[in-house]
Amino acid sequence: MIMNNISIDEKTIKTNAQNVILELLTNKHTKKSKTTIRIKTIYTEDSVSKMATNLFKALNNRQPYEPVSDIFKIKDDNDVDFENDKAFKDFCINLFTDDLRRKNNNIYDRLKLSKNICQFCHGKPTNALDHYFDKKDSYELAIFPDNLIPICTDCNSKKGTRTFVYPYLLILQSPNWLECTVNANKTFAFSISKNVAKNSFENKILTDLQSQFDYLNIFSYYVTSGQAIVTENISAINQLKRLGFKKEAAKDFIENNNRETKKILLQNTEFYKIAILNGIISNFDAIWTKL
């Protein structure tokens, strides 16, 4: 049995794609329009199912995507006027660039804002959607929601042709892969923990994520952006100590005070802020002693 390494399954990928296809058909095109006929010919229930299966396999195993569509078979089986492979490719890409991004259907914005934070750096606000498998190569996936990753401006500009780590791998769905050491003098540093990896596959994911973060210089951003959280919490600990709190009572107070905040941060995938709050508790004894 193949282990599921991602947080979505084939059925979900298929359903998400079918919903977008239905919206594209409903929002713009008449039943007999050329575009409608083309969409229905390319994205049949059977072909979408096969695309979903191949996308799941590719993401789950971190392998290249294997295309499903065959222009020659499409032309043989249907009265569809794609004169060549380029026309077929352009049509699929245009479904994304022209149809899915149309202001009056709001599909693009809805998918983009499904995550408020960039899913590649987990730090900066989402600004666009990035194709995990490039639409120029895997053009039949151009409108598949699970191939569209909410991304920030900086990651989008730096990514280029690089392949980043797919953000919806199971090991990355909790913040445990990210650690933060916090000191009493309000300095702090991040690291990716390999201890959470259960096998060589997950270890490779974390190794590649480390390279990705190094390339993006994301830890520097985390330190700059997270300074206020560290300052606020260290100051609160210092105040509790001055008020005569015992160490364990102060630790419980800080942990309880941040519990609801961590739930919101987890929902927003702001993992570095959770790592800071966890790091304050992990390093509490040392912080308390030095204050």
BELJO-V642755 format. One record per residue. N is the residue number from 1. RES is the residue in three letters. SS is DSSP state (helix for helix, strand for strand, loop for the rest). D_CENTER is the distance of its C-alpha to the mean C-alpha in Angstrom with 2 decimals. Layout:
N:RES:SS:D_CENTER / N:RES:SS:D_CENTER
//
This chain:
1:MET:loop:26.07 / 2:ILE:loop:22.68 / 3:MET:loop:20.30 / 4:ASN:loop:17.06 / 5:ASN:loop:14.34 / 6:ILE:strand:11.30 / 7:SER:loop:10.86 / 8:ILE:loop:12.05 / 9:ASP:loop:15.46 / 10:GLU:helix:17.44 / 11:LYS:helix:19.01 / 12:THR:helix:15.92 / 13:ILE:helix:14.65 / 14:LYS:helix:18.25 / 15:THR:helix:18.67 / 16:ASN:helix:15.67 / 17:ALA:helix:17.06 / 18:GLN:helix:20.58 / 19:ASN:helix:19.90 / 20:VAL:helix:18.71 / 21:ILE:helix:21.69 / 22:LEU:helix:24.00 / 23:GLU:helix:22.96 / 24:LEU:helix:23.59 / 25:LEU:helix:26.93 / 26:THR:helix:27.90 / 27:ASN:helix:27.12 / 28:LYS:helix:28.84 / 29:HIS:loop:30.96 / 30:THR:loop:34.27 / 31:LYS:loop:34.85 / 32:LYS:loop:36.95 / 33:SER:loop:35.14 / 34:LYS:helix:34.37 / 35:THR:helix:30.64 / 36:THR:helix:30.70 / 37:ILE:helix:32.67 / 38:ARG:helix:30.36 / 39:ILE:helix:27.19 / 40:LYS:helix:29.05 / 41:THR:helix:30.38 / 42:ILE:helix:27.15 / 43:TYR:loop:24.97 / 44:THR:loop:27.42 / 45:GLU:helix:26.49 / 46:ASP:helix:27.30 / 47:SER:helix:25.35 / 48:VAL:helix:22.16 / 49:SER:helix:22.62 / 50:LYS:helix:23.07 / 51:MET:helix:20.05 / 52:ALA:helix:17.93 / 53:THR:helix:19.70 / 54:ASN:helix:19.23 / 55:LEU:helix:15.52 / 56:PHE:helix:15.18 / 57:LYS:helix:17.55 / 58:ALA:helix:15.92 / 59:LEU:helix:12.44 / 60:ASN:helix:14.34 / 61:ASN:helix:16.76 / 62:ARG:loop:14.82 / 63:GLN:loop:17.49 / 64:PRO:loop:18.17 / 65:TYR:loop:18.02 / 66:GLU:loop:21.57 / 67:PRO:loop:22.57 / 68:VAL:loop:24.49 / 69:SER:loop:26.25 / 70:ASP:loop:29.75 / 71:ILE:helix:31.39 / 72:PHE:helix:34.82 / 73:LYS:helix:34.50 / 74:ILE:helix:33.19 / 75:LYS:helix:36.18 / 76:ASP:helix:38.58 / 77:ASP:helix:37.53 / 78:ASN:loop:37.07 / 79:ASP:loop:38.66 / 80:VAL:loop:35.71 / 81:ASP:loop:36.63 / 82:PHE:loop:34.08 / 83:GLU:loop:36.51 / 84:ASN:loop:34.34 / 85:ASP:helix:30.95 / 86:LYS:helix:30.00 / 87:ALA:helix:30.76 / 88:PHE:helix:28.63 / 89:LYS:helix:25.69 / 90:ASP:helix:26.26 / 91:PHE:helix:26.41 / 92:CYS:helix:23.01 / 93:ILE:helix:21.42 / 94:ASN:helix:23.49 / 95:LEU:helix:22.18 / 96:PHE:helix:18.88 / 97:THR:helix:20.50 / 98:ASP:helix:23.43 / 99:ASP:helix:22.98 / 100:LEU:helix:19.41 / 101:ARG:loop:19.50 / 102:ARG:loop:22.92 / 103:LYS:loop:23.40 / 104:ASN:loop:25.47 / 105:ASN:loop:22.95 / 106:ASN:loop:19.99 / 107:ILE:helix:17.47 / 108:TYR:helix:15.44 / 109:ASP:helix:15.49 / 110:ARG:helix:14.67 / 111:LEU:helix:11.48 / 112:LYS:helix:10.60 / 113:LEU:loop:11.59 / 114:SER:loop:9.99 / 115:LYS:loop:7.86 / 116:ASN:loop:10.39 / 117:ILE:strand:8.64 / 118:CYS:loop:6.79 / 119:GLN:loop:3.34 / 120:PHE:loop:5.84 / 121:CYS:loop:8.76 / 122:HIS:loop:8.14 / 123:GLY:loop:11.44 / 124:LYS:loop:12.20 / 125:PRO:strand:12.23 / 126:THR:loop:10.30 / 127:ASN:loop:12.88 / 128:ALA:strand:11.97 / 129:LEU:strand:10.08 / 130:ASP:strand:9.75 / 131:HIS:strand:11.02 / 132:TYR:loop:9.62 / 133:PHE:loop:13.24 / 134:ASP:loop:15.36 / 135:LYS:loop:17.23 / 136:LYS:loop:20.40 / 137:ASP:loop:20.50 / 138:SER:loop:18.71 / 139:TYR:helix:19.92 / 140:GLU:helix:20.36 / 141:LEU:helix:16.58 / 142:ALA:loop:16.44 / 143:ILE:loop:16.20 / 144:PHE:loop:14.19 / 145:PRO:helix:11.42 / 146:ASP:helix:9.43 / 147:ASN:helix:9.84 / 148:LEU:strand:8.67 / 149:ILE:strand:5.41 / 150:PRO:strand:6.30 / 151:ILE:strand:7.80 / 152:CYS:loop:10.86 / 153:THR:helix:14.30 / 154:ASP:helix:14.81 / 155:CYS:helix:11.91 / 156:ASN:helix:12.78 / 157:SER:helix:16.39 / 158:LYS:helix:16.17 / 159:LYS:helix:13.97 / 160:GLY:loop:16.79 / 161:THR:loop:17.23 / 162:ARG:loop:15.43 / 163:THR:loop:13.02 / 164:PHE:loop:10.15 / 165:VAL:loop:8.86 / 166:TYR:loop:6.64 / 167:PRO:loop:3.95 / 168:TYR:loop:5.66 / 169:LEU:strand:8.90 / 170:LEU:helix:11.32 / 171:ILE:helix:12.40 / 172:LEU:helix:9.29 / 173:GLN:loop:9.40 / 174:SER:loop:12.34 / 175:PRO:helix:13.25 / 176:ASN:helix:16.11 / 177:TRP:helix:14.96 / 178:LEU:strand:15.51 / 179:GLU:strand:19.15 / 180:CYS:strand:21.21 / 181:THR:strand:24.99 / 182:VAL:strand:26.71 / 183:ASN:loop:30.35 / 184:ALA:loop:33.12 / 185:ASN:loop:33.54 / 186:LYS:loop:30.05 / 187:THR:loop:28.59 / 188:PHE:strand:25.45 / 189:ALA:strand:23.29 / 190:PHE:strand:19.99 / 191:SER:strand:19.53 / 192:ILE:strand:17.24 / 193:SER:loop:19.15 / 194:LYS:helix:20.01 / 195:ASN:helix:21.96 / 196:VAL:helix:19.16 / 197:ALA:loop:19.03 / 198:LYS:loop:21.16 / 199:ASN:loop:21.89 / 200:SER:helix:21.82 / 201:PHE:helix:18.72 / 202:GLU:helix:16.62 / 203:ASN:helix:18.69 / 204:LYS:helix:17.75 / 205:ILE:helix:13.99 / 206:LEU:helix:14.83 / 207:THR:helix:17.30 / 208:ASP:helix:15.00 / 209:LEU:helix:12.52 / 210:GLN:helix:15.76 / 211:SER:helix:16.74 / 212:GLN:helix:13.57 / 213:PHE:helix:14.12 / 214:ASP:helix:17.79 / 215:TYR:helix:17.36 / 216:LEU:helix:15.42 / 217:ASN:loop:17.92 / 218:ILE:helix:15.33 / 219:PHE:helix:17.66 / 220:SER:helix:20.24 / 221:TYR:helix:18.10 / 222:TYR:helix:17.41 / 223:VAL:helix:21.19 / 224:THR:helix:22.14 / 225:SER:helix:19.90 / 226:GLY:helix:20.64 / 227:GLN:helix:24.36 / 228:ALA:helix:25.32 / 229:ILE:helix:23.88 / 230:VAL:helix:25.83 / 231:THR:helix:28.92 / 232:GLU:helix:28.99 / 233:ASN:helix:28.72 / 234:ILE:helix:31.20 / 235:SER:helix:33.56 / 236:ALA:helix:33.34 / 237:ILE:helix:34.17 / 238:ASN:helix:37.03 / 239:GLN:helix:38.34 / 240:LEU:helix:38.34 / 241:LYS:helix:40.27 / 242:ARG:helix:42.77 / 243:LEU:loop:43.26 / 244:GLY:loop:44.33 / 245:PHE:loop:41.42 / 246:LYS:loop:41.41 / 247:LYS:helix:38.48 / 248:GLU:helix:37.09 / 249:ALA:helix:37.56 / 250:ALA:helix:35.76 / 251:LYS:helix:32.87 / 252:ASP:helix:32.65 / 253:PHE:helix:32.86 / 254:ILE:helix:29.95 / 255:GLU:helix:27.76 / 256:ASN:helix:28.71 / 257:ASN:helix:28.29 / 258:ASN:loop:24.61 / 259:ARG:helix:23.76 / 260:GLU:helix:22.76 / 261:THR:helix:20.88 / 262:LYS:helix:18.68 / 263:LYS:helix:17.92 / 264:ILE:helix:16.73 / 265:LEU:helix:14.66 / 266:LEU:helix:12.99 / 267:GLN:helix:12.32 / 268:ASN:loop:10.79 / 269:THR:loop:8.80 / 270:GLU:loop:11.41 / 271:PHE:helix:12.07 / 272:TYR:helix:14.59 / 273:LYS:helix:16.77 / 274:ILE:helix:16.94 / 275:ALA:helix:17.90 / 276:ILE:helix:20.61 / 277:LEU:helix:22.00 / 278:ASN:helix:22.06 / 279:GLY:helix:23.64 / 280:ILE:helix:26.32 / 281:ILE:helix:27.35 / 282:SER:helix:27.25 / 283:ASN:loop:29.43 / 284:PHE:helix:31.45 / 285:ASP:helix:34.76 / 286:ALA:helix:34.77 / 287:ILE:helix:33.77 / 288:TRP:helix:36.49 / 289:THR:helix:39.11 / 290:LYS:helix:38.64 / 291:LEU:loop:38.63
//
